[in-house]
Amino acid sequence: MATLAPLGTGTRPYRDYLTPALHSRFIRASRYTFVLCYAIALWQSKWDNFLWIWLPFGPTGIRTLLLFIPALTIYLLRIAQWHVGPRQTLTRAETFQKYFLRKNTILTLAFYAFSAWLFNETYVWSRTVEDKLNFTELGRAHERLKLNERPLYLRFLFNTLAVAQTGVHLWRDYDRIDIPAMQPRKLGEVAAADTPVKRGPRPIKVLMKQLRPMFVTSASLTLFVTVAGSFVYFVGPRHLIWQYYYNFSRNFISLSKTSKPTGLAPFAPLVSKFVVEGTLLVLLWEFVNKAFDSYIALEPLKNNKPITSDSKDPNGTLLNGLKSKKDAPKSMAFWELALITDAFPDRRKTIYAEMSRKKAATFQQVTDLCLAEVKLLIERLNIGLDPAYQQAAASAAPQPAPLVNLVPQISQPLKDDKQIVALPPKPSTKWEHFEATTSGIAKSHSSPGNSQQAWGRDGINRGLQKAQEGAQQAESVASTASTKILASPFGSIFSHSLPRSAKLVVLSAPYSRISLICNAITALTNLAVFSISEDAIGRFHESVPAIIRTFTLAITKIDTYMASLQVHWSDKDTLAKPEAERKKISEVEQVRQCLQKGLQNVLSSFDKYLGGMGMSMLEISEAKKAAAVVKQPEMIQSAR
């Protein structure tokens, strides 16, 4: 009789369920984007026949499809580069160094430039002869065709707009997706957690609400590019661009011999056209970015159920996501786990019940993976408190014992008075003689028996001393220059910010892991609290002491680390705050509150049983002290 394979054998990867969910969201976001493209296509119509322009067939439909390609280009850019959480760097200069000078910046500029070029060409194609945007313009009857500078100027402004939007994209980190960091509920709310999961606002409502601010932002950026781009065009590369434009066009059209720019008259209508169409293009870009953010950051649910519910082994697929090496699917998996433990009791019970899974029981693997995130937080705090922590731990590692030769000796030992290595061959060429001489000098100054050559040692020591003095002088000059730079108006770019330092240690780098940390804490808390009533086998309580100890240590380390931080003299933003507010960082407080709420819930649920679980009175006392809510000074005064 064949035995059943343990759970986890042949389980499908998490991406097989996450990718279709993201694909369906992308389709929904594209629908609303297509509607916006249709509205822009209507605006660009000739309006010579009121009934004809509304039909999706004909020029309006073709224009809509052409305008959708620039939007689709930005969607593809976002799909290729999205990441979870904000960027984490120590200074603004480091942000520029790490995220601006890289190939993704060139890729972003290329995508925006292509999008702007196609939008501009679609607009020019839609114009009539009266707009004077044709490639050439007719002169007098006896003159040859002349190149038209007006479309060239328009293309330059649209490309400048693409450069400006690329800067905005990189500065505001449009590639970021913010995944919510769930917090454990209060114990009274946990008892009544059979209500449906609380979902965020519908993306379409968010988009409609943000439409007016996006329009204002788009108009502002376009006006700035109009002024700055026109100034650059006339002062800088106008004649150079025109020369290349003219030489290229002569290969296809018989043009006049003169190569001077033909002018932009009438100038005001041309500028107004760019302001209007440029605003619509930036609005399309902003709408695409906002729609992508809103739909990708939706809960990992399908038909109000976790997306892994369709799997033959739902928990096995979820475990594959929790073990993922990529942050995006891993963050989604931890979010789904937090939702399951919070609002799906039937699915939560299966985590306790699956004991025959490969490697370990489901609850044990989930607990280990969640605790690993909290332990990584503790490791970062240890390094933040003591930068030599990692090296000290490595040096304290036990050294391997020397090998014992268990093979009997079958030959006589080597004698010390005989040479066992062959002599090196004598040099024959001049380069071999030079090599032998230099190696002899090096050996004479490094051999143990060169004490008779004290003059050589003294010379080396004097050289080392002068080198050290020179290094100290160079270090002093560099320190003085660094101080002057930090004190200058541009010093904020290089200044050491206390919030940045704290978030770098607590939330990790290169991107913040706050959603991973808080969702892992929330999942552990919910599993511990609900195990009292739902763990039929009664095994989860074995993990409760480890959860309490880890949460307690994490809270203690956060408090110790924040107390040890000192405000750098160049951190003007922090120094401008009241002293009591300088070390209050919202993201760090959020992680600490999540740990504290989780510890409070676990202690309240298992208070009677902690002694029998192997926890000492000292550990219980420290845990309760860490879970206690610290009163603020104003609260203490009001209590008096």
ZIPE-V754979 format. One line per field, one symbol per residue. phi: phi as a letter, one per 40 degrees, with the letter a starting at -180 (. if undefined). A space follows every 50 residues. Layout:
phi=???
This chain:
phi=.cccccchcgccccccbcccccccccccccccccccccccccccccfcbc ccccccchdccccccccccdccccccccccbcabgccbbcbcccccccbc cacccccccccccccccccccccccccccccfbccbbcccccbccbcccc ccccccccccccccccccdcccfcccbccdbcbccccccccbccccccbc ccdcccccccccdccccccccccccccccccccccbcdcccccccccccc cbbcbcccbcdcgbccccccccccdcccccccccccccccccccccccdc bbfgbdccccccbdccccccccccccccccccccccccccccbbcccccc ccccbcccgacdcccccccccccccccccccccccadccccccccccccc cccbcccccbaccccccbcbbccccccbcccccccccccccccccbcccc cccccccccccccccccccccccccccccccccccccccccccbccccdc ccccccbgacbcbcccccccccccccccccccbbcccgbcccccdccccc cccccccccccccccbccccccccccccdcbcbcbdcccccccccccccc cccccbdcbccccgccccccccccccccccccdccccccc
